[in-house]
Amino acid sequence: MTGDPMFWDADMTFRELREQAPAQQVVLPGGLVAWMITGAAQARQALTDGRLAHDMRRLPDPRQGFGGLRYPDDLFSAEGRHLLNSDGTAHQRLRAVLAPLLTRTAAQRWQPFITRTCDELLDALAAADHPDLVADYARPLAVRVTTALLGIPEDLQHRLTSLTLTMISAADPENPTVQKRRTELFGLWSRVLGDKRRRPGDDVLTRLTVAHRQGRLSAEELLSVAWGLFSGGITPTTALITSGAVEIMQSPELRRALYGGDATRATEELLRLTSPFPVATWRFALEDVTVGDTVIPQGAVVLISLAAANRDPASYPEPDTARPHRPGVHLAFGLGPHYCPGAPLARVQAAIALTALFARFPDIRLATAKTVLRRQGVLVDRCYERVPVRTDDTPTQDAT
Ligand code: HEM
């Protein structure tokens, strides 16, 4: 692939890789050699195979993991243990603290807040001169919901969000500016958690600080779980709502489902089509592992492409076509012990946000060609940087 990677058609690249082999070695930008899994059956197997560990320290020589290279994508590990870099009983302990706070019932309680917030943001979108679905709708919605869920004071929302986005999109974690922001980010988090201990509320951070006091979470785990929740809650949800809106603008099938009151089915198909978390987090082969017909050698870094798996024609016939009523379950939230615990909240948010958007602006369309929409990244945060839209009746030039 050449040119600006933020314009890459990642779906095309994943398709080519999948057609070559459902599991194969690839060289990532920066030179890291990894094994990429792109077939749906192989991805299902790999996501549930305990020999593909999240915790690099379980390798005989942990340095083997990244072959001596410093890699940016495990952003959280430097701050300690969290769900996505732990396995087995360590992971179950963290999961037991978090999962009860993010159940489907808990997510449904957020419906009125989400609806109200969407309405407010849509009023502002209607009044904006150059409305952008990322900055004016999807991201502020995801930020407000996540910060309310966690119990983060409003005055810190903006700075925490901007520092978090910098960290997630940082190509070079050693860059002094990135390091400085990182220090500021974790300083802010320590302040937020300290305040929570002194002034508890009815929110997720308060519950996490109580778990810490009870000895169920270490201080480091508290910090990394909290910030993992914040970044994990905001970025893929923003990506789902914006990429989902772009898909709906172009798909009569999806519009029909949405207008027909079937936002749930439309949301599931959008999760499959847009895979907001395109590649699951790093796994490390503790021993030789056979995936499909391929032997992944002990010590290998393994990436499971959920985006590629979700468009595998062997599991999803006519994979590039939106069919809200297709049978089968997508892999956008992963599978197995690390299955996304935030899935109920993400689903509720996306269904409400997309229904409200198209109800308010039935003629909404891109204000620019789809081909010039740039992404934040390819492997971690796949969200478009901006999605300029027209919400009025004026004909749009050159939008495709
Ligand atoms: C459309 C939105 C979302 C998508 C597509 C998504 C996707 C995923 C995926 C694929 C994983 C598993 C990664 C792996 O196995 O390597 C995951 C894990 C996780 N997600 Fe989400 N997520 C979304 C929203 C959320 C939200 C809203 C929250 C919290 C409020 C959240 C919190 C988490 C956490 C804590 C984990 C780690 C779970 C574990 O390791 O046991 N996610 N997510």
Boltz pocket constraint, residues with backbone or C-beta under 6 A from the ligand:
constraints:
  - pocket:
      binder: B
      contacts: [[A, 83], [A, 84], [A, 95], [A, 102], [A, 228], [A, 229], [A, 232], [A, 233], [A, 234], [A, 236], [A, 237], [A, 240], [A, 275], [A, 276], [A, 277], [A, 279], [A, 280], [A, 281], [A, 282], [A, 306], [A, 331], [A, 332], [A, 333], [A, 334], [A, 335], [A, 337], [A, 338], [A, 339], [A, 340], [A, 341], [A, 342], [A, 343], [A, 345], [A, 346]]
      max_distance: 6.0
